[in-house]
């Protein structure tokens, strides 16, 4: 059985965001078009999101854009939300990652409900904080997929040469059959994107275009 993993299609990673990737909004829209036609082909559809609370040296005032970055996707902020052009009607679960780490791979994410931030809950009306939306013991992505009998994943999203790459490599390390749809991803650096696709192929990950895709 197969799942679709939509990696980090968030406001801060699209045009106008604090760490924008050129073409991010277009990819969000293209993924939505793909979902309209293909959602029924997947047993599960999940998203991952950077959800940074205190990621340490991941944030920097003088970033090198390789291992350190400007402040982005702060948990509970508008920039951490999924982009408005991404249709979430068919999304079954959201996985939040990088609360206290870099959080490149979606497989570091835990099941959460970011829509709860700011809601008043309980008899005393206590406001839900960003750290509260991932309950203690919440499953990580691998556990959630295994519980549903998933053995194959297709990966799309942002950014090809960073979080898409890390998620795909972790997926194959966890013994999933892995496919990346190249034109439903967008990267930071064109040269690095080409290198990334070569690296994924060497790891026996299938890299396909929409035209080549067989569902």
N, C-alpha and C positions, 0 to 999 in steps of 0.2 A: 504494500500500500504506500501511497505517495503523499507527501505534504509539500506545500509551497511556503517558503520562508521569505518574507519581505523585510529586507534589512534596512533599518534606519532611514526611512523616507520621512524625515522630520523637517520642521520649518527652518531650523538653524542650518541645515545642510542644503537648503534650496535658496534660490536667488532672494536677496534681502535679508538672509539670516546671518548670524555672526560668523559662521564658518561655511559659507556658501560654496557649493560645487556647481560650476556652470552646466546647465542642462538638468539640474535636479528636479525642477518643477515639471519639465517635459517628461522626465522618466516617471514621475508620480502619475501624470495623466496617462501615459502609455500603459503603465501597470494596471490602472483602473480599466482601460479599454480591454486589456487582456483578461482581467477578472470577469468582465461582463460576459465574455464568450467561453471562458475556460474554467470557471470556478468549480463546476460540477465534476471536473476530471480529478480533483484532489480530495482525499479523505479529510484533510485538515489544511487550513490556511492560517498562518500566524505572522505576527509582526514582531520585530525587535526594535527597541528604542534605547539610545543613550539616556541615562537617567542619573546625571552626576550630582552627587551631594558634596563629597569631599574626595576628589580623585587624585589628590596629591600633585605630583610633578607633571601629571597629564596636562594641567593648565599652566600657562606661563605668560608673563608680560612680554617676553621676548621669545616667542615660539620659533622652533626650527621647521615646523610643518612636516616633521618625520616622526618624532617621538613626543614632542610637546606642541601644544595647540592653544589658540586663544580660548577664552571662556566660551563654552557652548553647551547647549542641551542641559541647562541647569534644571534639576528635578523640580517639577511643578511650574516651570516658566512656560510662556507661550512658545519659545524656541524649541522646547523639548516635545511639543505636541506633534502628532503625525500631520503631514502637510495637507492642506485643505483640498488639494487636487487628487489625493489618494482616497478612493472609495473603500470604506471599511465595512460595507454591508455584509460581506462574506467572510470577514475575519473572525476566527473562532477563539483566539487567545492572543494576549500581548505579553511579551517578555521584556523585562526591564533590566538593564545591565550597566555596569560601570559606576555604581553608587559610590564605591570607595576604591576604585581601581580604574585602569585605562578602559577596560571593557570593550575590546575590539570585537571579540567573537560573540555571535548570538548565543552560542552554547554556554556562555557565562551568565546568561540572563535567567531570571526567575519570573514565574507567572505573577503578574500584578494587574492592578486596575487603576491606571493613572487618572481616569475620569473622576475618581473619588476625592481628589485633592480639593480642599476648601469646603467640602460638604460638612455640615454639622450632624454628628451622629451620637446616639445614645441619649439617655434621659437628661443628661446635663448639656447636651448639645456641644460636645467637644469637636473642634474643627480637625478634620483629617489633614495631617501633614504629609509632605512628599515621601518621607521615610516610612509612613504607615501603610502605603498602598501595596507593599510586598510583604504579606504576612510571614511570620516565623514559620519555617518548614515548608514554604511555598516551593513547588517543584521547579527544578531547572528544566531547560528546554529538552535535553536528552531524555530525561525521565518521563516528561509529558508525552513526547512522541512515542517512546517505547510502550507506554501504557495503552496507546491506541493502535499498536501493531504496525507503526510506520517503519518501513525499511529503506525508503527512497525519498530523497528530497530534491526539489528544484529551488534554486536561490536566485533572487533578483534584488535590486536596491542600490544603496549608496554606502560607501564609495567603493568602486571596484577594487582599487588597489590598497584598501585598508580593511574595513569591516566586512565587506563581501568576501574578500580573500580569506580573512581569518575564519569566518563562519564556514566557508566551503572546506577549508583544510581541516577544521575541527570535525566537520561532518564526516569526512572520509576516515579520519582517525577513529571515529566512533562506529565505523563499519557500515555507514549508510552508502547506498548508491547515490552519487551526487551529480547533479547537472546544474550548470549556470547558463542563464539566457543572456547572452552578451549585450543585446540591444535593449534589455530592460535593466541595465546597470549604467552607471556613469561614474567616472573616476576623477581624481585630483590631478594626476600627471599622466599625459598621454603615453610617454615612454614607459612609465611604471605600469600602466594599464596593459600594454602589450607584453611586458615581462610577466605580469601577473597571470595573464591567460596562458602563457607558455608554462609557467610554474604549475598551474592547475591541471593542465593536460598531462604534465609529467607525473602528477599525483593520481592519474587515472580518473580525473574529473572530466566529465563531458562538457565542453563549451560549445553552445549552439546559438544560432540566430533564430528569430521567430520563424523565418522562412524554412529553416531546417528542422524545426521542432516537430516531434511526433508524439501526440498525446494518445 
